[in-house]
């Protein structure tokens, strides 16, 4: 829960992403380690630790900017 990880529907495991909350410009680097979310319209599910770093842990759902930093070999 506190690790800086995320779930993504399609990106390969161990892909490294920079996720930015445009509301406050905070960003965090996370690693894809799970599949999901399985709710239509959502592309990314952040760990609680990542959500806290982005100051969005009380919001639940936010629009975020996502950049791929590294794809696994």
MMTF fields as JSON, N, C-alpha, C and O atoms, coordinates in Angstrom:
{
  "mmtfVersion": "1.0.0",
  "mmtfProducer": "UNKNOWN",
  "numBonds": 291,
  "numAtoms": 292,
  "numGroups": 73,
  "numChains": 1,
  "numModels": 1,
  "chainsPerModel": [1],
  "groupsPerChain": [73],
  "chainIdList": ["A"],
  "bondAtomList": [4, 2, 8, 6, 12, 10, 16, 14, 20, 18, 24, 22, 28, 26, 32, 30, 36, 34, 40, 38, 44, 42, 48, 46, 52, 50, 56, 54, 60, 58, 64, 62, 68, 66, 72, 70, 76, 74, 80, 78, 84, 82, 88, 86, 92, 90, 96, 94, 100, 98, 104, 102, 108, 106, 112, 110, 116, 114, 120, 118, 124, 122, 128, 126, 132, 130, 136, 134, 140, 138, 144, 142, 148, 146, 152, 150, 156, 154, 160, 158, 164, 162, 168, 166, 172, 170, 176, 174, 180, 178, 184, 182, 188, 186, 192, 190, 196, 194, 200, 198, 204, 202, 208, 206, 212, 210, 216, 214, 220, 218, 224, 222, 228, 226, 232, 230, 236, 234, 240, 238, 244, 242, 248, 246, 252, 250, 256, 254, 260, 258, 264, 262, 268, 266, 272, 270, 276, 274, 280, 278, 284, 282, 288, 286],
  "bondOrderList": [1, 1, 1, 1, 1, 1, 1, 1, 1, 1, 1, 1, 1, 1, 1, 1, 1, 1, 1, 1, 1, 1, 1, 1, 1, 1, 1, 1, 1, 1, 1, 1, 1, 1, 1, 1, 1, 1, 1, 1, 1, 1, 1, 1, 1, 1, 1, 1, 1, 1, 1, 1, 1, 1, 1, 1, 1, 1, 1, 1, 1, 1, 1, 1, 1, 1, 1, 1, 1, 1, 1, 1],
  "groupList": [{"groupName": "UNK", "atomNameList": ["N", "CA", "C", "O"], "elementList": ["N", "C", "C", "O"], "formalChargeList": [0, 0, 0, 0], "bondAtomList": [1, 0, 2, 1, 3, 2], "bondOrderList": [1, 1, 2], "singleLetterCode": "X", "chemCompType": "L-PEPTIDE LINKING"}],
  "groupTypeList": [0, 0, 0, 0, 0, 0, 0, 0, 0, 0, 0, 0, 0, 0, 0, 0, 0, 0, 0, 0, 0, 0, 0, 0, 0, 0, 0, 0, 0, 0, 0, 0, 0, 0, 0, 0, 0, 0, 0, 0, 0, 0, 0, 0, 0, 0, 0, 0, 0, 0, 0, 0, 0, 0, 0, 0, 0, 0, 0, 0, 0, 0, 0, 0, 0, 0, 0, 0, 0, 0, 0, 0, 0],
  "groupIdList": [1, 2, 3, 4, 5, 6, 7, 8, 9, 10, 11, 12, 13, 14, 15, 16, 17, 18, 19, 20, 21, 22, 23, 24, 25, 26, 27, 28, 29, 30, 31, 32, 33, 34, 35, 36, 37, 38, 39, 40, 41, 42, 43, 44, 45, 46, 47, 48, 49, 50, 51, 52, 53, 54, 55, 56, 57, 58, 59, 60, 61, 62, 63, 64, 65, 66, 67, 68, 69, 70, 71, 72, 73],
  "secStructList": [7, 7, 1, 1, 3, 3, 3, 3, 1, 1, 1, 7, 6, 6, 7, 3, 3, 3, 3, 3, 3, 6, 6, 6, 6, 3, 3, 3, 3, 3, 3, 3, 3, 3, 7, 7, 7, 7, 1, 6, 6, 7, 7, 3, 3, 3, 7, 2, 2, 2, 2, 2, 2, 6, 6, 7, 6, 6, 6, 1, 7, 7, 7, 7, 3, 3, 3, 3, 3, 3, 7, 7, 7],
  "xCoordList": [0.808, 0.0, 0.847, 0.499, 1.943, 2.744, 3.827, 4.466, 4.042, 5.028, 4.519, 3.316, 5.44, 5.071, 4.845, 5.716, 3.635, 3.274, 1.911, 1.216, 1.544, 0.236, -0.205, 0.587, -1.47, -2.041, -2.427, -2.925, -2.189, -2.558, -3.129, -2.698, -4.092, -4.763, -3.854, -3.973, -2.949, -2.218, -0.7, -0.011, -0.159, 1.291, 1.951, 1.402, 3.127, 3.805, 4.215, 4.489, 4.249, 4.762, 6.172, 6.922, 6.526, 7.825, 8.024, 9.129, 6.968, 7.038, 7.097, 6.375, 7.96, 8.108, 7.401, 7.632, 6.537, 5.74, 5.979, 6.226, 5.903, 5.806, 4.35, 3.805, 3.727, 2.328, 2.274, 2.84, 1.587, 1.503, 0.047, -0.823, -0.199, -1.512, -1.541, -0.885, -2.284, -2.281, -2.898, -2.694, -3.64, -4.247, -3.205, -3.381, -2.107, -1.092, 0.335, 1.293, 0.48, 1.77, 2.7, 3.883, 2.194, 3.008, 3.1, 2.141, 4.279, 4.435, 5.169, 5.849, 5.008, 5.6, 5.977, 5.311, 7.028, 7.44, 6.97, 7.277, 6.215, 5.659, 6.023, 6.4, 5.905, 6.177, 4.886, 4.179, 4.582, 3.405, 3.692, 4.647, 2.854, 3.049, 1.757, 1.717, 0.696, -0.593, -1.453, -1.138, -2.53, -3.513, -4.711, -5.013, -5.37, -6.541, -6.37, -5.403, -7.229, -8.484, -9.517, -9.409, -10.49, -11.507, -12.826, -13.903, -12.721, -13.884, -13.785, -12.758, -14.83, -14.828, -14.466, -14.962, -13.593, -13.198, -11.976, -11.466, -11.494, -10.293, -9.146, -9.312, -7.988, -6.824, -5.734, -4.901, -5.724, -4.619, -5.169, -6.088, -4.593, -4.971, -3.691, -2.825, -3.567, -2.351, -2.404, -3.474, -1.239, -1.147, -1.488, -1.465, -1.799, -2.101, -0.899, -1.058, 0.301, 1.512, 1.678, 2.037, 1.419, 1.522, 0.439, 0.704, -0.77, -1.867, -1.567, -1.883, -0.962, -0.598, 0.444, 0.335, 1.452, 2.499, 1.905, 2.408, 0.828, 0.179, -0.892, -1.552, -1.067, -2.097, -3.492, -4.293, -3.772, -5.098, -5.733, -6.739, -5.165, -5.651, -7.061, -7.733, -7.514, -8.881, -9.874, -11.086, -9.353, -10.211, -10.822, -11.951, -10.081, -10.562, -10.191, -9.306, -10.84, -10.602, -10.208, -10.869, -9.12, -8.644, -8.181, -7.855, -8.151, -7.476, -6.014, -5.676, -5.135, -3.695, -2.97, -3.492, -1.772, -0.893, 0.049, 0.638, 0.198, 1.02, 2.061, 1.728, 3.327, 4.435, 5.135, 5.396, 5.435, 6.217, 7.689, 8.193, 8.375, 9.799, 10.678, 11.768, 10.188, 11.015, 10.121, 9.262, 10.348, 9.671, 10.612, 11.827, 10.089, 10.957, 11.609, 11.069, 12.769, 13.479, 12.892, 13.363],
  "yCoordList": [-1.211, 0.0, 1.269, 2.249, 1.255, 2.473, 2.561, 3.603, 1.482, 1.514, 2.428, 2.642, 2.954, 3.845, 3.009, 2.882, 2.44, 1.527, 1.897, 2.767, 1.201, 1.424, 0.191, -0.709, 0.17, -0.84, -0.137, 0.988, -0.82, -0.277, -1.413, -2.559, -1.101, -2.118, -2.764, -3.963, -2.0, -2.502, -2.418, -3.25, -1.459, -1.304, -2.516, -3.089, -2.914, -4.079, -3.832, -2.702, -4.914, -4.821, -4.247, -4.485, -3.501, -2.84, -1.616, -1.078, -1.159, 0.128, 1.21, 1.148, 2.204, 3.3, 4.527, 4.917, 5.13, 6.285, 7.458, 7.284, 8.668, 9.867, 10.296, 10.527, 10.402, 10.789, 12.143, 12.324, 13.096, 14.458, 14.823, 14.568, 15.424, 15.957, 17.406, 18.258, 17.708, 19.067, 20.105, 21.304, 19.663, 20.611, 21.279, 22.423, 20.555, 21.122, 20.965, 21.363, 20.385, 20.186, 19.213, 19.131, 18.482, 17.462, 16.255, 15.91, 15.61, 14.419, 13.344, 13.619, 12.115, 10.956, 9.957, 9.877, 9.21, 8.16, 6.832, 6.49, 6.084, 4.805, 3.706, 3.97, 2.479, 1.301, 0.495, 0.278, 0.05, -0.783, -2.183, -2.839, -2.628, -3.958, -4.762, -5.8, -4.273, -4.955, -4.602, -3.665, -5.338, -5.058, -4.354, -4.53, -3.573, -2.84, -1.394, -1.079, -0.527, -0.77, -1.367, -1.218, -2.023, -2.697, -1.936, -2.528, -0.623, 0.267, 1.077, 1.705, 1.069, 1.759, 3.232, 3.903, 3.723, 5.118, 5.405, 6.525, 4.428, 4.615, 3.832, 2.684, 4.458, 3.849, 3.461, 2.608, 4.066, 3.906, 3.835, 4.569, 2.943, 2.836, 2.97, 2.097, 4.05, 4.314, 3.661, 3.486, 3.307, 2.84, 3.99, 5.157, 3.651, 4.686, 5.598, 6.808, 5.025, 5.833, 6.866, 8.011, 6.47, 7.409, 8.48, 9.653, 8.086, 9.055, 10.078, 11.258, 9.636, 10.57, 11.562, 12.756, 11.093, 11.993, 13.041, 14.161, 12.671, 13.606, 14.455, 15.262, 14.278, 14.991, 14.786, 15.718, 13.543, 13.245, 12.046, 11.522, 11.609, 10.41, 10.559, 9.556, 11.768, 11.971, 12.201, 12.179, 12.422, 12.721, 11.474, 11.509, 10.386, 9.164, 9.12, 8.354, 9.92, 9.894, 11.293, 12.277, 11.371, 12.642, 12.42, 11.298, 13.484, 13.442, 13.73, 14.648, 12.936, 13.047, 13.083, 12.628, 13.623, 13.56, 12.387, 12.243, 11.543, 10.347, 10.342, 10.484, 10.178, 10.092, 8.752, 8.345, 8.074, 6.846, 7.251, 7.907, 6.856, 7.145, 5.991, 6.195, 4.771, 3.602, 2.387, 2.059, 1.73, 0.473, -0.668, -0.519, -1.808, -2.919, -3.504, -3.406, -4.108, -4.733, -6.061, -6.72],
  "zCoordList": [0.0, 0.0, 0.0, -0.659, 0.729, 0.831, -0.244, -0.391, -0.997, -2.081, -3.196, -3.34, -3.968, -5.071, -6.324, -7.185, -6.396, -7.474, -8.032, -7.509, -9.124, -9.721, -10.486, -10.764, -10.816, -11.702, -12.993, -12.977, -14.119, -15.426, -16.265, -16.137, -17.117, -17.92, -18.956, -19.207, -19.565, -20.729, -20.627, -21.217, -19.911, -19.876, -19.23, -18.288, -19.727, -19.152, -17.704, -17.301, -16.937, -15.574, -15.61, -16.557, -14.59, -14.411, -15.288, -15.344, -15.983, -16.664, -15.593, -14.597, -15.802, -14.843, -15.409, -16.553, -14.594, -15.005, -14.08, -12.887, -14.643, -13.822, -13.881, -14.961, -12.724, -12.628, -11.935, -10.857, -12.568, -12.047, -11.804, -12.636, -10.651, -10.315, -10.8, -10.202, -11.869, -12.408, -11.474, -11.664, -10.478, -9.536, -8.649, -8.232, -8.356, -7.465, -8.0, -7.337, -9.2, -9.874, -9.136, -9.469, -8.151, -7.483, -8.402, -9.092, -8.404, -9.223, -8.435, -7.446, -8.905, -8.266, -9.36, -10.392, -9.132, -10.059, -9.481, -8.338, -10.299, -9.866, -10.849, -11.991, -10.387, -11.212, -11.345, -10.361, -12.574, -12.814, -12.267, -12.683, -11.332, -10.757, -10.65, -9.99, -11.306, -11.188, -12.392, -13.125, -12.603, -13.649, -13.026, -11.846, -13.825, -13.371, -13.779, -14.473, -13.398, -12.694, -13.64, -14.857, -13.097, -13.9, -13.885, -13.948, -13.8, -13.846, -15.131, -15.391, -15.926, -17.211, -17.036, -16.131, -17.918, -17.898, -17.05, -17.072, -16.307, -15.485, -16.093, -16.506, -16.146, -16.776, -15.795, -16.104, -14.631, -13.693, -12.277, -11.915, -11.485, -10.08, -9.267, -9.323, -8.518, -7.744, -6.373, -5.791, -5.871, -4.494, -3.553, -3.945, -2.33, -1.338, -1.128, -0.967, -1.13, -0.951, -2.044, -1.769, -3.298, -4.415, -4.326, -4.589, -3.96, -3.831, -2.743, -2.896, -1.649, -0.579, -1.072, -0.792, -1.802, -2.332, -3.27, -3.356, -3.976, -4.905, -4.228, -4.884, -2.923, -2.152, -2.73, -2.797, -3.15, -3.693, -3.001, -3.478, -1.893, -1.214, -0.646, -0.408, -0.427, 0.053, -1.088, -0.875, -2.301, -3.449, -4.086, -4.575, -4.077, -4.721, -6.185, -6.567, -7.022, -8.467, -8.927, -8.595, -9.697, -10.265, -11.687, -12.075, -12.461, -13.754, -13.497, -12.75, -14.121, -13.894, -15.225, -16.243, -15.209, -16.369, -16.164, -15.092, -17.184, -17.07, -18.18, -19.357, -17.796, -18.748, -18.552, -17.42, -19.642, -19.565, -19.51, -20.421, -18.434, -18.291, -18.742, -19.275, -18.519, -18.858, -19.089, -18.271, -20.223, -20.507, -20.136, -20.272, -19.671, -19.319, -20.567, -21.669, -20.378, -21.518, -21.866, -22.793]
}
